[in-house]
Amino acid sequence: MTRWGILSTATINRRVLEGAQGAEGVEFVAIASRDSARAEAYAREHGLARAHGSYEALLADDGVDAVYIPLPNSLHHEWTLRALAAGKHVLCEKPYTRQSAEVEEAFGLAERNGLILSEAFMWRHNPQTTRFVELLPEIGELQTIRATFSFRLRNETDVRMISELDGGALMDVGCYCVNGARLLAGEPERVHGEQVAGPTGVDLRFTATLRFPNDVVAEFTCSFTHEHQGLEAIGSEGTLFAGNPWHCTDGLILVNGRQERVPPANSYTLELQNVSAAIRGEAPLLLGREDALGQALTIEALYDSASA
């Protein structure tokens, strides 16, 4: 059994805790908040054994093997380093960072300390994603990838709208599009990005093209100003499309016009099971250093391009 603690009472915790209920070898035992009363109320509500009034206190808890970090993006690296230094394994919410050097530093520390570190792209653990990749040969030579992930966000005080916290559409939802394109085509050779910034300074919309080996080109759009999502692979002999690729709630894939249905599964359950099993040495880690570094390098290059 892997015993987990959570740094902060972030909204996404509910999905993770729901996933944990069906996960084998996973137990959430502690929560930390900078407000002791908030931590205690959260622990009572969710049946967690211990509440800590500071993040440092949770990292000092000998009854915690691993921590899940859902803090704002700008705090991911700092608290991952602190957790690793305290001897805790880490599952850090996506995106880990927009700085590739931070990925190298964090994974270097994890490796030196014999610890597991993983970036939490839950969709990669879902069988719908696995099946999508398995179906790629049916469309012939991969040529074009199209991806979108957008939703309306009007609250300018939301952490995703705050520049100092590394907010922005690319960081929040565009990172999925980057992850999807990289899953299908490898690492990009060059990228071009265009962003539309809002009054708080973050990108409200971001559109990009990515050039991959073998003449594969991906294009994606992410935004906080409209609703859309999808992942499409276009090949020399056909097309492959998922209309709900990131949440994987319907299990529907269209391959050359034919419907494929994948039985639904909880991505968070599978993610927690994989990371916990890797911690116990029972299974290989799905998402480790190589994937996190590819993500950060691509996001870093996209922001550089958009600001040039």
C-alpha positions as CSV (number, residue, x, y, z in Angstrom):
1,M,0.0,0.0,0.0
2,T,1.3,3.5,-0.9
3,R,0.2,6.2,1.5
4,W,-0.5,9.6,-0.1
5,G,-0.7,13.1,1.2
6,I,-1.9,16.2,-0.7
7,L,-0.4,19.7,-0.6
8,S,-3.4,22.1,-0.7
9,T,-7.1,21.8,-0.8
10,A,-7.4,22.5,-4.6
11,T,-10.6,21.8,-6.4
12,I,-9.1,19.1,-8.6
13,N,-8.5,17.1,-5.4
14,R,-12.1,15.8,-5.6
15,R,-11.5,14.0,-8.8
16,V,-8.2,12.5,-7.6
17,L,-9.8,11.4,-4.3
18,E,-12.7,9.9,-6.2
19,G,-10.3,8.0,-8.4
20,A,-8.4,6.8,-5.4
21,Q,-11.5,5.0,-4.1
22,G,-11.2,2.5,-6.9
23,A,-7.4,2.3,-7.0
24,E,-5.6,-0.8,-5.7
25,G,-2.6,-0.2,-3.5
26,V,-3.5,3.5,-3.0
27,E,-4.5,5.2,0.3
28,F,-4.8,8.9,0.9
29,V,-4.0,9.6,4.5
30,A,-3.2,13.3,4.9
31,I,-4.0,16.8,3.7
32,A,-2.1,20.0,4.2
33,S,-3.3,23.6,4.0
34,R,-1.7,26.9,5.1
35,D,-4.9,27.2,7.2
36,S,-5.2,24.6,10.0
37,A,-8.9,24.9,10.3
38,R,-9.4,24.5,6.5
39,A,-7.2,21.4,6.6
40,E,-9.1,19.9,9.5
41,A,-12.5,20.5,7.8
42,Y,-11.2,19.0,4.6
43,A,-9.9,15.9,6.3
44,R,-13.2,15.4,8.1
45,E,-15.2,15.8,4.8
46,H,-13.0,13.4,2.9
47,G,-12.2,10.9,5.6
48,L,-8.5,11.6,5.7
49,A,-6.7,10.5,8.9
50,R,-4.5,13.6,9.4
51,A,-4.7,17.3,8.7
52,H,-1.6,19.5,8.7
53,G,-1.6,23.3,9.0
54,S,1.4,23.8,6.8
55,Y,2.9,22.1,3.8
56,E,6.2,21.6,5.7
57,A,4.3,19.6,8.4
58,L,2.9,17.2,5.8
59,L,6.4,16.7,4.3
60,A,7.7,15.8,7.8
61,D,4.9,13.2,8.3
62,D,6.5,9.8,8.4
63,G,3.2,8.2,7.6
64,V,3.2,9.6,4.1
65,D,5.1,7.9,1.3
66,A,4.1,10.1,-1.6
67,V,2.6,13.5,-2.2
68,Y,0.2,14.8,-4.8
69,I,0.9,18.5,-5.7
70,P,-2.0,20.4,-7.2
71,L,-0.6,23.9,-6.4
72,P,-0.6,26.8,-8.9
73,N,1.8,26.2,-11.7
74,S,4.5,28.6,-10.4
75,L,4.8,26.6,-7.2
76,H,5.1,23.2,-8.7
77,H,8.9,23.2,-8.9
78,E,9.6,24.6,-5.5
79,W,7.4,22.2,-3.6
80,T,8.4,19.2,-5.7
81,L,12.0,19.9,-4.7
82,R,11.0,20.2,-1.1
83,A,9.1,17.0,-1.2
84,L,11.9,15.1,-2.9
85,A,14.4,16.5,-0.3
86,A,12.1,15.2,2.4
87,G,12.2,11.7,0.9
88,K,8.7,11.8,-0.6
89,H,7.7,10.5,-4.0
90,V,5.8,13.0,-6.1
91,L,2.9,13.2,-8.5
92,C,2.8,16.8,-9.7
93,E,-0.2,18.2,-11.5
94,K,0.3,19.2,-15.1
95,P,2.0,21.1,-16.4
96,Y,5.1,20.6,-14.3
97,T,6.8,23.7,-15.6
98,R,7.4,25.9,-18.6
99,Q,11.2,25.8,-17.9
100,S,13.1,22.8,-19.1
101,A,16.0,23.4,-16.7
102,E,13.5,22.9,-13.8
103,V,12.6,19.5,-15.2
104,E,16.3,18.5,-15.3
105,E,16.8,19.7,-11.7
106,A,13.8,18.0,-10.3
107,F,14.3,14.6,-12.0
108,G,18.0,14.7,-11.2
109,L,17.2,15.1,-7.5
110,A,14.6,12.3,-7.7
111,E,17.0,9.9,-9.3
112,R,19.8,10.7,-6.8
113,N,17.4,10.1,-3.9
114,G,15.9,7.0,-5.4
115,L,12.4,8.5,-5.7
116,I,9.6,8.5,-8.2
117,L,8.5,11.7,-9.9
118,S,5.7,11.9,-12.4
119,E,3.8,14.7,-14.2
120,A,0.0,14.2,-13.9
121,F,-1.3,13.8,-17.4
122,M,-4.2,11.5,-16.4
123,W,-5.5,11.0,-19.9
124,R,-2.3,9.1,-20.9
125,H,-3.3,6.3,-18.5
126,N,-6.8,5.8,-20.0
127,P,-7.4,2.8,-22.3
128,Q,-9.1,5.1,-24.8
129,T,-5.7,6.8,-25.3
130,T,-4.0,3.4,-25.7
131,R,-6.5,2.3,-28.3
132,F,-6.2,5.6,-30.2
133,V,-2.4,4.9,-30.6
134,E,-3.1,1.2,-31.5
135,L,-5.4,2.3,-34.4
136,L,-2.8,4.6,-36.0
137,P,-1.6,2.0,-38.5
138,E,-5.1,2.0,-40.0
139,I,-4.8,5.5,-41.4
140,G,-1.5,4.8,-43.3
141,E,1.4,7.3,-43.0
142,L,0.8,9.9,-40.4
143,Q,0.9,13.4,-42.0
144,T,-1.2,15.9,-40.0
145,I,-2.4,16.2,-36.4
146,R,-5.1,18.6,-35.2
147,A,-5.9,19.2,-31.5
148,T,-8.1,21.6,-29.5
149,F,-8.9,22.1,-25.9
150,S,-10.8,25.2,-24.9
151,F,-13.4,26.3,-22.4
152,R,-14.8,29.7,-21.2
153,L,-13.1,31.2,-18.2
154,R,-14.3,34.7,-17.3
155,N,-13.1,35.0,-13.7
156,E,-10.0,37.2,-13.8
157,T,-9.1,36.3,-10.2
158,D,-8.9,32.6,-11.1
159,V,-5.3,31.3,-10.6
160,R,-5.2,30.3,-14.3
161,M,-5.6,34.0,-15.2
162,I,-2.7,35.3,-13.1
163,S,0.5,35.8,-14.9
164,E,2.7,35.6,-11.7
165,L,1.3,32.1,-11.1
166,D,2.2,30.9,-14.6
167,G,-1.4,31.0,-15.8
168,G,-2.6,31.0,-19.4
169,A,-4.4,28.8,-21.8
170,L,-1.3,27.1,-23.1
171,M,-0.2,26.1,-19.6
172,D,-3.7,25.0,-18.5
173,V,-5.2,23.2,-21.5
174,G,-2.9,23.7,-24.4
175,C,-0.4,21.4,-22.6
176,Y,-2.8,18.5,-23.4
177,C,-2.6,19.4,-27.1
178,V,1.2,19.4,-26.9
179,N,1.1,16.1,-25.1
180,G,-1.2,14.6,-27.6
181,A,0.8,15.7,-30.6
182,R,4.0,14.4,-29.0
183,L,2.4,11.1,-28.2
184,L,1.6,10.5,-31.8
185,A,4.6,12.0,-33.5
186,G,7.6,12.2,-31.1
187,E,9.5,15.4,-30.3
188,P,9.0,18.5,-32.6
189,E,11.9,19.9,-34.6
190,R,10.6,23.4,-34.6
191,V,7.5,25.2,-33.5
192,H,5.6,28.5,-34.1
193,G,3.2,30.0,-31.7
194,E,0.7,32.9,-31.7
195,Q,-1.0,34.1,-28.6
196,V,-3.8,36.5,-27.8
197,A,-3.3,38.0,-24.3
198,G,-6.0,39.2,-22.0
199,P,-6.1,42.1,-19.5
200,T,-4.2,40.1,-16.8
201,G,-1.3,39.4,-19.2
202,V,-1.9,35.7,-19.7
203,D,-2.6,34.1,-23.0
204,L,-6.4,33.7,-23.4
205,R,-5.9,32.0,-26.8
206,F,-2.9,30.2,-28.2
207,T,-2.6,28.7,-31.6
208,A,0.5,26.8,-32.7
209,T,2.1,24.7,-35.4
210,L,4.7,22.0,-34.6
211,R,7.0,20.3,-37.2
212,F,7.9,16.8,-36.4
213,P,10.3,14.2,-38.0
214,N,9.0,12.4,-41.1
215,D,7.2,15.6,-42.3
216,V,4.5,15.3,-39.7
217,V,2.9,18.7,-38.9
218,A,0.6,19.3,-36.0
219,E,-1.6,22.3,-35.3
220,F,-3.5,23.1,-32.2
221,T,-5.6,25.8,-30.6
222,C,-6.4,26.2,-26.9
223,S,-8.3,29.0,-25.2
224,F,-10.3,30.4,-22.3
225,T,-12.8,32.1,-24.7
226,H,-14.7,29.3,-26.4
227,E,-15.7,25.7,-26.0
228,H,-14.0,23.0,-28.1
229,Q,-12.0,19.8,-27.8
230,G,-10.7,17.1,-30.1
231,L,-7.7,15.1,-31.3
232,E,-7.5,14.1,-34.9
233,A,-4.7,12.2,-36.8
234,I,-4.8,12.4,-40.6
235,G,-2.9,9.9,-42.6
236,S,-2.3,8.9,-46.2
237,E,-5.1,6.3,-46.0
238,G,-7.6,7.8,-43.6
239,T,-8.4,9.7,-40.4
240,L,-8.6,8.9,-36.7
241,F,-10.6,11.2,-34.4
242,A,-11.6,11.4,-30.7
243,G,-14.1,14.1,-29.7
244,N,-13.4,13.7,-26.0
245,P,-9.7,12.9,-26.0
246,W,-8.6,14.5,-22.7
247,H,-11.3,13.4,-20.3
248,C,-12.0,10.1,-22.1
249,T,-15.5,10.0,-20.7
250,D,-17.3,8.5,-23.7
251,G,-14.7,6.0,-25.0
252,L,-15.6,6.9,-28.6
253,I,-13.0,6.9,-31.4
254,L,-13.8,7.3,-35.1
255,V,-11.4,5.5,-37.4
256,N,-12.0,5.9,-41.1
257,G,-15.7,6.6,-40.3
258,R,-16.0,3.4,-38.2
259,Q,-16.9,3.8,-34.6
260,E,-14.8,2.1,-31.9
261,R,-16.0,2.1,-28.3
262,V,-13.6,1.6,-25.5
263,P,-15.1,0.7,-22.1
264,P,-15.0,3.7,-19.8
265,A,-12.3,3.9,-17.1
266,N,-11.3,6.4,-14.5
267,S,-8.1,8.1,-15.6
268,Y,-7.3,9.2,-12.1
269,T,-7.6,5.7,-10.8
270,L,-5.3,4.3,-13.4
271,E,-2.8,7.1,-12.9
272,L,-2.6,6.6,-9.1
273,Q,-2.3,2.9,-9.6
274,N,0.6,3.2,-12.0
275,V,2.6,5.7,-9.9
276,S,1.9,3.8,-6.7
277,A,3.0,0.5,-8.3
278,A,6.1,2.2,-9.7
279,I,6.9,3.5,-6.2
280,R,6.7,-0.1,-4.9
281,G,8.8,-1.4,-7.7
282,E,6.0,-3.4,-9.1
283,A,5.5,-1.7,-12.5
284,P,7.3,0.7,-14.9
285,L,6.4,4.4,-14.6
286,L,4.3,5.5,-17.6
287,L,5.3,9.2,-17.5
288,G,8.8,10.0,-16.2
289,R,11.7,12.3,-17.0
290,E,11.7,12.0,-20.8
291,D,8.1,12.9,-21.3
292,A,8.2,15.8,-18.8
293,L,11.3,17.2,-20.5
294,G,9.7,17.0,-23.9
295,Q,6.7,18.8,-22.6
296,A,8.7,21.6,-21.0
297,L,11.0,22.1,-24.0
298,T,8.0,22.4,-26.3
299,I,6.1,24.8,-24.1
300,E,9.2,26.9,-23.5
301,A,9.8,27.1,-27.3
302,L,6.2,28.0,-28.0
303,Y,6.2,30.9,-25.6
304,D,9.5,32.1,-26.9
305,S,8.1,32.0,-30.5
306,A,4.9,33.8,-29.5
307,S,6.8,36.6,-27.7
308,A,9.4,37.1,-30.5
